[in-house]
Each structure stands twice: as structure tokens, then as C-alpha cells.
Amino acid sequence: MPGPALDLATARRWAMTARLSLAAAREQIDALNVFPVADGDTGTNMFLTLDGALEHVRVQVELGEDTGGLRDGLHLIARGMLLAARGNSGVILAQLARGLADAVGPDVEAVGPEEVAAAFEQAARSAWDALATPVEGTILTVARAAAQGARGAVQAGEGDVAEVVAAALGAAQDALARTPEQLAELRDAGVVDAGGAGLVLVVEALHSVLLDLPAGSDGEVPGWWSTGTGPPARVGSEEAGGTVEVMFLLTGSDPERAARLRAHLTHVGDSVAVAGGPHDYQVHVHLDDPSAALEAGGLAGVVSDVRHTSLSGDAAAHGAGGDPHCGGPSGGGSAGLPTGLQVVSCVLGDGVAELMASAGAVLVPSGPRRRASAGQLLAAIRACESEGLLVLPNDEDMVMVARAAAAEARREGLVVEVVPTRSLPEGLAALAVLDPDGRLEGAARAMREAAGGVHGGALTRADRGAETPVGPCRPGQWLGIVDHAIVAVEDALAPAAEAVLDTLWHPGVELVTVLLGEGGDAQVRAEVERQLTGRTAGTEAELSVLDGGQPTYAVLIGVE
């Protein structure tokens, strides 16, 4: 009797089942973040990637884009995942779907074991190649193990698609359980890698669908992602916009105005789709103020068939909502660079947004727990009119997303380079050396060098108790962070700041940039300025203290 087949109906059920699994586990996966800071959103990013993909498929099917064939249907799912991808983990999920789609030949109704193994291998290869310095003990390790498990099953002649996926799942679970052995911070926190945990859930969903089992029947989640202490409970949650779903028909438009509308909606809402053309489009967006979408639509054509739906706030609560200080392509953000090279920059925070906009950057709202999708970045890239584009992710967890968006833009004929900035100070340093009239390759090289010369630090309060490399912390204590590693846990700001500066400081310092965030009140400013003034006195180092307004991190420090 032949085993279960992986056809289009099964693939769609897989996507829906994986979405349900991630919806149930997203907070637990977020809490696996080893940093006791309100910055961990891996589970949310993976959930929103699948949620956005299913919404994309729904809209496209309504518009008649789905022919019903397996290859086209898989590419539609993969495309939706790419556009909705948030964070490194979301991009890897999209690569898994793309690998499966690419493995399917024309007129094929169902894929076999060889194609499934090839899909896992392509996803793992793409993920590892995307990072300049890949790290073992992360989702990359789990993705590679899944691929090796699938390939091993094929070579052993196990034959059945479900058996191949079962082998991939078993290997992924084993690799996930070993991640604490590979990363000391995971071992100290008593948890496994968050991205790897999410990936195992997605593979488990495929296995469940193939065998027609209830999702999660392969084992209770804590049984394979906790190493003893288990993930700590997360304190509080950040609510963002997206409380209303708005859909309408736009007629009498054109591709250029539709692209501008898409870019505008990206800056004021989430789950954006402007599909169709060349004159009529179906528009979809999640946001708080429906009139904002309708007013923007009225500038792009004739709006009709308007539908409003109140959302529960589950999926939309963590979307990248609008920011009045983040100028989109039509909001004046690109006024400084009407021709030549142009920059698309990810940012959250009033002050730092104004700084980047004044330097000519087009801004995409994105930051801790409100990270933008690849589709939102792509919309901003499309809306720019320039000879070449440079993308600044300004966040370690947005680098792969930016590269995915840039790769898609290049396929559309746009000239785009990503400068892999990992923090806002790195982004500001890169912007400072931009020559808008220069050549793209030279500008990208200069910006990379400028960003690479920044040594970064941060000060913030712990949002939960945890073990750190320098001892345990309690909620509310000050954490000193240098290059994404905790170097101090203190009850008071002063010693934490001193530890950070001791680590960052050296005789060759020329410029110190400080961005004060949402928790950077007058006392914080006074203490940071006091310590830095003492260190820069008698030197040629220049000190700049700015009100950045960024969330999560009360103080960001860049030393050049």
C-alpha cells in the first residue's frame, strides 16, 4: 500500500497546521531568548511569517493566481513566506518552502522522498550561506540536521515520504536537544535554541499532516526543548497597532501608484497586500485607523467595496505598526537623495528616525519585538527612485531579512546592496560616510567599513530573572551589554555603565555616539554624560549624546 503523498492539499494543510502550532507556542519560544531583555521575538516572527504567507495565498487565490497545480501552489506558499518573513528564523522557514517548490517539476501532482530531502538540503544550505559568521547551536544546526536525517532515510531506501520526514524530525529533535552543549549561554539558561525549537515544530507539523495525526502528537513541547529549568515566564508584552483589518477594491490605478500605496500602507500598518493590476487591485492591511488606509487609497485610484473587520489582536499585536516619525517614500524621508544612491533604513524611535531621515534615508519601522517583514522592506525598496539602493537593517536579527528582500528586488531588476549593520549606532556611522553621487559598490564598501569600525554597547533593565555569564540577574536590575554579550549585572546604573565603558574604551577612540532610549531619563543622561566626559577629557575624542527614543535599550553606545 503506498504511503501518504505530499501533494498541494497536504502542503496547504502543513502550512495551516504549522501556523496553529506556532500560534500556541509563540510565547514559549519567545521566552527561550537567553537575554533577559524584552527583545526576544523568535516565536512571534515565525508565527507571523506563516500567518502572513497564508494571508498572501488567500488574497492571490481570490484574484485567480493559483492554477491548482502543485508546483505553482508551492511557489505561491513560498512567495507568501518570503514576503512575510521576519527575523532570521522566518527567512529560513521561507527557504524551506522555496526549496520544496524548486524541487517540484512541471505537471507533478505529488513529490516523493528525493524531492523532500532536496528541499531540506536547499533550506539548510541557503541558511548557512546567508550568514558571514554562522554559529553552531542555533536554528542553522537544527536545519542541517533535518537535512542530513532526510537524506539518510532516502539513501537507506526507506522510500516513504512520511518516513523521510520522520527521519528529518528525529534528527532535528536530537540536534535541538544538543544545542546547549554548543552554546554556553543556552546551557547556563537551561534552554535550547529558540529558532531551532520553532523549526522542529514546523517539521513536526508536516509529519503530523502526512500521518493524519493531531498536531503535537509526537511529544509534549517541554519534553524536547527544555534542559531542566525550562523556559522562564515572560513578564509583560508589548502591544502594537493593527486592531482592524481593512480590505477594499482599488480601480483606475496603475503599477506606479499601486507601488506607492503599498509602500505607504507598509509604514502605517501590517499584513499589507496590494495585488492585481495593471489598473485594478485588491488591497488588504491591518492597522488601527481605517481612514488612513482609505485616504491613501483615494490618492492611488478609486476605492470601493470597503470591508472592515475587528481583529482579536493576536496576530496583529506584534506587527510593525506605523510611526509618525518614520517617513515613507512619499513622506519626505527621501528628500535628501532625489537622484543617485538612496538608503532604506530600519529604525524605531523618534529621535534616531529623525536623524536618519535628515540624512536622506527612507525609513521602515522595525526594531525589537516589532521587526519588519521582508515584504515590507521590499515595498520600501520598490518605492524608491534612484540609480542604486543600500539597505541598512540596523539589527542583527534583520540582516537575513534584508538580504532576502534585496535578492527579490534584484530579480525584479533593481540594483540593491545590503550593508549588514547590526545596531542603530552602526547604521548612523554607515549613513555618515554615504556619498549619494558615488558608485554603489564603492559606497557599500565605505559604509561597511564605517559600520565595522563601531564597537557597540548598551544599558537596559532585565525584564526577568536569568543566569548570565557574569552571574544571575533579577527583574529590574541594570544590564551592561557589549557586542551582544552581558558584561555586568548591577542594582545601580553607574557600575553597569562603568563596566561597559571599561570594555569599550581604548586610547584610539575618536568618536562616541550615545542614543538615549525610552528608559533614558534625566538621571540616566546625567550619569552617562558624567562618565563619558571624564574619559574624553584631555583626548581628541568627540562625544555626542542624542535622544534616540529607541525601545528596549535605555542607552546605546557606539565607539569609533
C-alpha positions as CSV (number, residue, x, y, z in Angstrom):
1,M,0.0,0.0,0.0
2,P,1.5,3.3,-1.0
3,G,2.4,5.8,1.8
4,P,1.0,9.3,2.2
5,A,1.7,11.7,-0.6
6,L,2.9,15.3,-0.3
7,D,0.6,17.0,-2.8
8,L,-0.8,20.5,-2.8
9,A,-3.6,19.9,-0.4
10,T,-1.2,18.3,2.1
11,A,1.2,21.3,1.7
12,R,-1.6,23.7,2.4
13,R,-2.6,21.7,5.5
14,W,1.0,21.7,6.6
15,A,1.2,25.5,6.4
16,M,-2.1,25.8,8.4
17,T,-1.1,23.2,11.0
18,A,2.4,24.8,11.4
19,R,0.7,28.2,11.9
20,L,-1.6,26.8,14.6
21,S,1.4,25.1,16.4
22,L,3.4,28.3,16.3
23,A,0.4,30.3,17.5
24,A,0.1,28.1,20.5
25,A,3.8,28.1,21.3
26,R,4.9,31.6,20.2
27,E,5.2,33.0,23.7
28,Q,7.1,29.9,25.0
29,I,9.5,30.2,22.1
30,D,9.9,33.9,22.6
31,A,10.8,33.2,26.3
32,L,13.6,30.9,25.2
33,N,15.6,34.1,24.4
34,V,18.7,33.8,26.6
35,F,18.9,37.6,27.0
36,P,16.7,38.6,29.9
37,V,15.7,41.6,27.8
38,A,12.3,42.3,26.1
39,D,13.9,41.7,22.7
40,G,13.2,38.0,22.1
41,D,10.6,37.5,19.4
42,T,11.6,34.4,17.5
43,G,8.3,32.6,18.1
44,T,6.4,35.7,17.1
45,N,8.5,36.1,14.0
46,M,8.0,32.5,12.9
47,F,4.2,32.7,13.6
48,L,3.8,36.0,11.7
49,T,5.8,34.5,8.7
50,L,3.4,31.7,8.3
51,D,0.3,33.8,9.2
52,G,1.3,36.3,6.5
53,A,2.0,33.6,4.0
54,L,-1.5,32.1,4.4
55,E,-3.0,35.6,4.0
56,H,-1.0,36.1,0.8
57,V,-2.2,32.8,-0.5
58,R,-5.8,33.7,0.3
59,V,-5.6,37.0,-1.5
60,Q,-3.8,35.6,-4.5
61,V,-6.3,32.7,-4.9
62,E,-9.2,35.2,-4.7
63,L,-7.5,37.0,-7.6
64,G,-7.2,33.8,-9.6
65,E,-3.4,33.5,-9.3
66,D,-3.5,29.8,-8.2
67,T,-3.8,27.4,-11.1
68,G,-4.3,24.4,-8.8
69,G,-1.0,22.7,-9.8
70,L,1.4,21.5,-7.1
71,R,4.4,23.5,-8.4
72,D,2.5,26.8,-8.7
73,G,0.8,26.2,-5.4
74,L,4.1,25.6,-3.6
75,H,5.7,28.6,-5.2
76,L,2.7,30.7,-4.0
77,I,3.1,29.5,-0.5
78,A,6.9,30.1,-0.7
79,R,6.4,33.5,-2.1
80,G,4.0,34.4,0.8
81,M,6.5,33.1,3.3
82,L,9.2,35.2,1.8
83,L,7.2,38.4,1.8
84,A,6.0,37.8,5.4
85,A,9.4,36.6,6.7
86,R,10.5,38.3,9.9
87,G,13.8,37.6,11.6
88,N,16.4,35.1,10.6
89,S,14.1,32.2,11.6
90,G,11.3,33.5,9.3
91,V,13.7,33.6,6.4
92,I,14.9,30.1,7.0
93,L,11.2,28.9,7.0
94,A,10.7,30.7,3.7
95,Q,13.8,28.9,2.3
96,L,12.5,25.6,3.3
97,A,9.3,26.2,1.4
98,R,11.2,27.6,-1.6
99,G,13.5,24.5,-1.6
100,L,10.4,22.3,-1.8
101,A,8.9,24.3,-4.5
102,D,12.1,24.3,-6.6
103,A,12.3,20.6,-6.3
104,V,9.0,20.0,-8.0
105,G,9.0,19.5,-11.7
106,P,6.2,20.7,-14.0
107,D,3.0,18.6,-14.2
108,V,3.9,16.8,-11.0
109,E,0.9,16.0,-8.7
110,A,2.9,14.9,-5.7
111,V,6.5,14.9,-4.6
112,G,8.5,11.9,-3.4
113,P,11.2,11.3,-0.9
114,E,14.0,12.6,-3.1
115,E,12.3,16.0,-3.6
116,V,11.6,16.3,0.2
117,A,15.2,15.5,1.1
118,A,16.4,18.0,-1.5
119,A,14.1,20.7,-0.1
120,F,15.6,20.2,3.4
121,E,19.1,20.4,2.0
122,Q,18.4,23.5,0.0
123,A,16.9,25.3,3.0
124,A,19.9,24.4,5.2
125,R,22.4,25.4,2.5
126,S,20.8,28.7,1.9
127,A,20.6,29.5,5.6
128,W,24.2,28.7,6.3
129,D,25.4,30.6,3.2
130,A,23.4,33.7,4.2
131,L,25.4,34.4,7.3
132,A,29.0,35.6,7.2
133,T,29.7,34.1,10.6
134,P,27.3,31.2,11.1
135,V,27.1,29.8,14.7
136,E,26.7,26.2,15.8
137,G,23.9,25.5,18.3
138,T,21.3,27.6,16.5
139,I,18.5,27.1,14.1
140,L,21.2,26.6,11.4
141,T,22.4,23.4,13.2
142,V,18.9,22.1,13.5
143,A,18.2,22.8,9.8
144,R,21.3,21.0,8.8
145,A,20.5,18.0,11.0
146,A,17.0,17.8,9.5
147,A,18.5,17.7,6.0
148,Q,21.0,15.0,7.0
149,G,18.3,13.0,8.5
150,A,16.1,13.2,5.4
151,R,19.0,12.4,3.1
152,G,20.0,9.4,5.3
153,A,16.5,8.0,5.1
154,V,16.5,8.3,1.3
155,Q,19.9,6.6,1.0
156,A,18.7,3.8,3.3
157,G,15.8,3.2,0.9
158,E,13.1,3.9,3.4
159,G,11.2,5.2,0.5
160,D,8.0,6.6,2.0
161,V,7.7,10.5,2.2
162,A,6.4,10.2,5.8
163,E,9.4,8.1,6.8
164,V,11.8,10.6,5.3
165,V,10.1,13.5,7.2
166,A,10.1,11.3,10.3
167,A,13.8,10.9,10.0
168,A,14.3,14.6,9.4
169,L,12.1,15.3,12.5
170,G,14.1,12.9,14.7
171,A,17.4,14.3,13.6
172,A,16.2,17.9,14.2
173,Q,14.9,17.0,17.7
174,D,18.2,15.4,18.6
175,A,20.2,18.4,17.3
176,L,17.9,20.8,19.2
177,A,18.5,18.8,22.4
178,R,22.3,19.2,21.9
179,T,22.2,23.0,21.3
180,P,23.0,23.8,24.9
181,E,26.2,21.7,24.6
182,Q,27.3,24.0,21.7
183,L,26.4,27.4,23.2
184,A,27.3,28.2,26.8
185,E,24.6,30.8,27.1
186,L,21.9,28.2,26.3
187,R,23.4,25.8,28.9
188,D,23.5,28.5,31.6
189,A,19.9,29.4,30.9
190,G,18.7,25.8,30.8
191,V,17.0,26.1,27.5
192,V,17.5,25.2,23.8
193,D,17.8,27.5,20.8
194,A,14.5,29.3,20.1
195,G,14.8,29.3,16.3
196,G,15.6,25.6,16.4
197,A,12.6,24.9,18.6
198,G,10.3,26.7,16.1
199,L,11.8,24.8,13.2
200,V,11.2,21.5,15.0
201,L,7.5,22.4,15.5
202,V,7.2,23.2,11.7
203,V,8.7,19.8,10.7
204,E,6.6,18.1,13.3
205,A,3.5,19.7,11.8
206,L,4.5,18.2,8.4
207,H,4.9,14.8,9.9
208,S,1.5,15.1,11.7
209,V,-0.3,16.1,8.5
210,L,1.3,13.3,6.4
211,L,0.2,10.7,9.0
212,D,-3.2,12.5,9.6
213,L,-2.3,12.9,13.3
214,P,-3.2,15.8,15.7
215,A,-0.6,18.4,15.7
216,G,1.9,18.0,18.6
217,S,1.2,14.3,19.0
218,D,4.8,13.4,18.6
219,G,5.5,14.6,22.1
220,E,4.9,17.4,24.6
221,V,6.8,20.6,23.7
222,P,8.7,20.8,27.1
223,G,10.0,17.3,26.6
224,W,12.3,18.3,23.9
225,W,13.1,22.0,24.3
226,S,13.9,22.2,28.0
227,T,17.1,21.0,29.5
228,G,15.9,21.1,33.1
229,T,15.0,24.5,34.3
230,G,12.7,25.2,31.3
231,P,12.0,28.5,29.7
232,P,11.2,31.3,32.1
233,A,7.9,33.0,32.0
234,R,7.9,36.3,30.1
235,V,6.9,39.4,32.0
236,G,4.5,41.6,30.2
237,S,4.0,42.1,26.4
238,E,4.3,44.9,24.0
239,E,1.1,45.8,22.2
240,A,1.3,47.5,18.9
241,G,-1.1,48.5,16.2
242,G,-3.2,46.5,13.8
243,T,-6.6,46.2,15.5
244,V,-8.7,46.5,12.3
245,E,-8.5,44.5,9.1
246,V,-9.3,46.7,6.1
247,M,-9.9,45.4,2.6
248,F,-11.1,47.3,-0.5
249,L,-11.1,47.3,-4.3
250,L,-8.9,49.9,-6.0
251,T,-9.8,50.7,-9.6
252,G,-8.5,53.2,-12.1
253,S,-4.9,53.0,-10.8
254,D,-1.6,52.0,-12.3
255,P,1.5,50.0,-11.2
256,E,3.4,53.1,-10.1
257,R,0.6,54.4,-7.9
258,A,-0.1,50.9,-6.6
259,A,3.6,50.6,-5.6
260,R,3.4,53.9,-3.7
261,L,0.2,52.8,-2.0
262,R,1.8,49.5,-0.9
263,A,4.8,51.4,0.4
264,H,2.6,53.9,2.3
265,L,0.5,51.1,3.9
266,T,3.6,49.3,4.9
267,H,4.6,52.3,7.0
268,V,1.2,52.7,8.7
269,G,0.1,49.0,9.1
270,D,0.9,45.4,8.8
271,S,-0.1,42.3,6.6
272,V,-0.1,44.6,3.6
273,A,-1.2,43.2,0.2
274,V,-1.8,45.3,-2.9
275,A,-2.4,42.6,-5.6
276,G,-3.6,42.6,-9.1
277,G,-3.1,45.2,-11.9
278,P,-2.4,46.8,-14.1
279,H,-5.4,49.0,-13.3
280,D,-7.5,47.2,-10.7
281,Y,-6.1,45.9,-7.3
282,Q,-7.3,44.1,-4.2
283,V,-5.9,45.9,-1.1
284,H,-5.5,44.4,2.3
285,V,-4.0,45.9,5.5
286,H,-4.1,45.5,9.3
287,L,-3.9,48.9,11.2
288,D,-5.5,50.9,13.9
289,D,-7.1,53.7,11.9
290,P,-9.1,52.5,8.8
291,S,-9.3,56.1,7.5
292,A,-5.5,56.2,7.0
293,A,-5.8,53.3,4.5
294,L,-8.8,54.7,2.7
295,E,-7.2,58.2,2.4
296,A,-4.1,56.6,0.9
297,G,-6.2,54.5,-1.4
298,G,-8.0,57.6,-2.6
299,L,-4.7,59.1,-3.8
300,A,-4.0,56.0,-5.8
301,G,-7.3,55.5,-7.5
302,V,-11.0,54.9,-6.8
303,V,-11.8,53.0,-3.6
304,S,-14.9,50.7,-3.4
305,D,-16.1,47.5,-1.8
306,V,-14.7,48.5,1.6
307,R,-14.8,45.9,4.3
308,H,-13.7,46.4,8.0
309,T,-13.2,43.6,10.4
310,S,-12.2,44.0,14.1
311,L,-9.2,41.7,15.0
312,S,-8.6,39.9,18.2
313,G,-5.2,41.5,18.4
314,D,-3.4,38.1,18.5
315,A,-1.5,38.2,15.2
316,A,-1.6,42.0,14.8
317,A,-0.5,42.8,18.3
318,H,3.2,42.4,17.4
319,G,3.2,43.7,13.9
320,A,5.3,46.6,12.7
321,G,2.9,49.4,13.2
322,G,3.2,52.9,11.9
323,D,5.5,55.6,13.4
324,P,4.7,59.2,12.7
325,H,8.4,60.0,12.6
326,C,9.2,57.3,10.1
327,G,8.9,58.9,6.7
328,G,8.0,56.6,3.9
329,P,8.8,57.2,0.2
330,S,6.0,59.8,0.0
331,G,6.6,61.2,3.4
332,G,9.7,63.3,2.8
333,G,12.1,60.7,4.1
334,S,13.9,60.6,0.7
335,A,14.1,64.3,0.1
336,G,17.8,64.4,0.7
337,L,18.5,61.9,-2.1
338,P,16.3,62.7,-5.1
339,T,18.8,61.1,-7.5
340,G,21.9,58.9,-7.3
341,L,22.1,56.4,-4.4
342,Q,19.4,56.0,-1.9
343,V,19.2,54.3,1.5
344,V,16.4,52.2,3.1
345,S,17.0,52.0,6.8
346,C,15.2,50.0,9.6
347,V,14.6,52.1,12.7
348,L,12.3,52.5,15.7
349,G,12.5,55.6,17.9
350,D,11.5,59.2,17.2
351,G,15.0,60.8,17.6
352,V,17.0,58.3,15.7
353,A,14.4,58.2,13.0
354,E,14.7,62.0,12.6
355,L,18.5,61.7,12.4
356,M,18.3,59.1,9.6
357,A,15.5,60.9,7.7
358,S,17.6,64.1,7.8
359,A,20.4,62.1,6.2
360,G,18.1,61.2,3.4
361,A,17.2,57.7,4.4
362,V,13.8,56.1,3.6
363,L,12.7,54.6,6.9
364,V,11.0,51.3,7.6
365,P,9.6,50.9,11.2
366,S,11.5,47.9,12.7
367,G,13.0,47.1,16.0
368,P,12.9,44.7,19.0
369,R,9.5,42.8,19.1
370,R,8.3,44.9,16.1
371,R,10.5,43.7,13.4
372,A,9.6,44.3,9.8
373,S,9.0,41.6,7.2
374,A,10.9,41.1,4.0
375,G,7.8,42.2,2.1
376,Q,7.7,45.5,4.0
377,L,11.4,46.1,3.1
378,L,10.8,45.1,-0.5
379,A,7.9,47.6,-0.7
380,A,10.1,50.4,0.5
381,I,12.8,49.4,-1.9
382,R,10.4,49.3,-4.9
383,A,9.0,52.7,-4.0
384,C,12.4,54.4,-4.2
385,E,13.6,56.2,-7.4
386,S,17.3,56.0,-7.6
387,E,20.2,54.6,-9.5
388,G,21.1,52.2,-6.7
389,L,19.8,51.3,-3.2
390,L,21.6,50.4,0.0
391,V,19.7,48.7,2.8
392,L,20.6,49.1,6.5
393,P,19.0,46.5,8.7
394,N,20.5,48.1,11.9
395,D,19.6,44.9,13.8
396,E,21.4,41.5,13.9
397,D,18.0,39.7,13.5
398,M,17.1,41.7,10.4
399,V,20.2,41.0,8.3
400,M,18.9,37.9,6.7
401,V,15.5,39.5,6.1
402,A,17.2,42.5,4.4
403,R,19.2,40.1,2.2
404,A,16.1,38.2,1.3
405,A,14.3,41.4,0.3
406,A,17.3,42.6,-1.7
407,A,17.6,39.3,-3.5
408,E,13.9,39.5,-4.5
409,A,14.4,43.2,-5.6
410,R,17.4,42.1,-7.8
411,R,15.2,39.5,-9.5
412,E,12.9,42.4,-10.4
413,G,15.8,44.3,-12.0
414,L,16.6,46.7,-9.1
415,V,20.2,47.5,-8.1
416,V,20.4,46.8,-4.3
417,E,23.2,46.2,-1.8
418,V,22.8,45.3,1.9
419,V,25.2,46.9,4.4
420,P,24.8,44.4,7.3
421,T,24.6,46.9,10.2
422,R,23.8,45.1,13.5
423,S,22.8,48.1,15.6
424,L,21.5,51.7,15.3
425,P,25.0,53.2,16.1
426,E,26.4,51.1,13.2
427,G,23.6,52.4,10.9
428,L,24.3,56.0,11.8
429,A,28.1,55.5,11.2
430,A,27.3,54.0,7.8
431,L,25.0,56.8,6.8
432,A,27.6,59.4,7.8
433,V,30.0,58.3,5.1
434,L,27.4,57.9,2.3
435,D,28.3,59.6,-1.0
436,P,25.0,59.7,-2.8
437,D,26.7,60.6,-6.1
438,G,29.2,57.8,-5.9
439,R,29.1,54.3,-7.3
440,L,27.1,51.7,-5.5
441,E,29.9,49.2,-4.9
442,G,32.2,51.9,-3.5
443,A,29.5,53.4,-1.3
444,A,28.6,50.0,0.1
445,R,32.3,49.2,0.8
446,A,32.8,52.5,2.6
447,M,29.6,52.1,4.7
448,R,30.6,48.5,5.6
449,E,34.0,49.7,6.8
450,A,32.4,52.5,8.8
451,A,29.9,50.2,10.5
452,G,32.7,47.6,11.1
453,G,34.7,50.3,13.0
454,V,31.9,50.7,15.6
455,H,32.3,48.9,18.9
456,G,28.8,48.8,20.4
457,G,27.5,48.7,23.9
458,A,24.1,49.0,25.6
459,L,22.4,49.6,29.0
460,T,19.0,48.3,29.8
461,R,17.0,46.7,32.7
462,A,16.4,43.0,33.0
463,D,12.8,42.1,32.3
464,R,13.1,38.7,34.1
465,G,15.4,36.7,36.2
466,A,18.0,34.6,34.4
467,E,21.5,33.2,34.6
468,T,24.1,35.3,32.7
469,P,27.8,34.9,32.0
470,V,28.6,37.3,34.9
471,G,26.1,35.8,37.4
472,P,22.3,35.8,38.0
473,C,20.1,38.8,37.4
474,R,16.7,39.8,38.9
475,P,14.0,41.7,37.1
476,G,14.7,45.5,37.2
477,Q,18.5,45.2,37.6
478,W,20.7,47.1,35.2
479,L,22.5,45.0,32.5
480,G,25.6,46.2,30.7
481,I,26.0,44.7,27.2
482,V,28.9,44.8,24.8
483,D,28.7,43.4,21.3
484,H,25.6,41.3,22.3
485,A,27.2,39.8,25.4
486,I,26.2,40.7,29.0
487,V,29.3,42.1,30.8
488,A,27.6,43.5,34.0
489,V,24.6,42.9,36.3
490,E,24.1,45.7,38.8
491,D,21.5,47.2,41.0
492,A,22.6,50.7,40.0
493,L,23.3,52.3,36.6
494,A,26.7,53.7,37.5
495,P,28.7,50.5,37.9
496,A,26.9,48.9,34.9
497,A,27.8,51.9,32.7
498,E,31.4,51.8,34.0
499,A,31.8,48.1,33.2
500,V,30.5,48.7,29.6
501,L,32.8,51.7,29.1
502,D,35.8,49.8,30.6
503,T,35.2,47.1,28.0
504,L,34.7,49.5,25.1
505,W,37.3,52.1,25.8
506,H,40.8,52.2,24.2
507,P,43.3,55.0,23.5
508,G,42.4,55.3,19.8
509,V,38.7,56.3,20.4
510,E,37.8,59.2,18.1
511,L,34.0,59.4,18.3
512,V,31.5,58.3,20.9
513,T,27.8,58.4,20.0
514,V,25.2,57.8,22.7
515,L,21.5,57.2,21.9
516,L,19.2,57.6,24.9
517,G,16.1,55.4,24.6
518,E,12.7,55.2,26.1
519,G,14.2,54.5,29.6
520,G,16.9,57.1,29.3
521,D,15.6,59.8,31.7
522,A,17.4,62.8,33.0
523,Q,19.3,60.7,35.7
524,V,20.4,58.2,33.1
525,R,21.6,61.0,30.8
526,A,23.5,62.7,33.6
527,E,25.3,59.6,34.7
528,V,26.3,58.5,31.2
529,E,27.5,62.1,30.4
530,R,29.4,62.2,33.6
531,Q,31.3,59.0,32.9
532,L,32.0,59.8,29.3
533,T,33.1,63.4,29.9
534,G,35.6,62.1,32.4
535,R,37.0,59.6,29.8
536,T,37.1,62.1,26.9
537,A,38.7,64.9,28.9
538,G,42.2,65.7,27.6
539,T,41.7,63.5,24.5
540,E,40.7,64.3,20.9
541,A,37.6,62.0,21.2
542,E,34.3,63.7,20.3
543,L,31.2,63.0,22.4
544,S,27.7,63.2,21.0
545,V,24.7,62.4,23.3
546,L,21.4,62.2,21.4
547,D,17.7,61.5,22.3
548,G,17.2,58.4,20.2
549,G,13.9,57.3,21.7
550,Q,14.5,53.6,20.7
551,P,12.6,50.9,22.6
552,T,14.1,48.3,24.9
553,Y,17.5,49.7,25.3
554,A,17.7,52.8,27.6
555,V,21.2,53.6,26.3
556,L,23.0,52.6,23.1
557,I,26.7,53.4,22.8
558,G,28.8,53.4,19.7
559,V,32.6,53.9,19.9
560,E,34.6,54.5,16.8
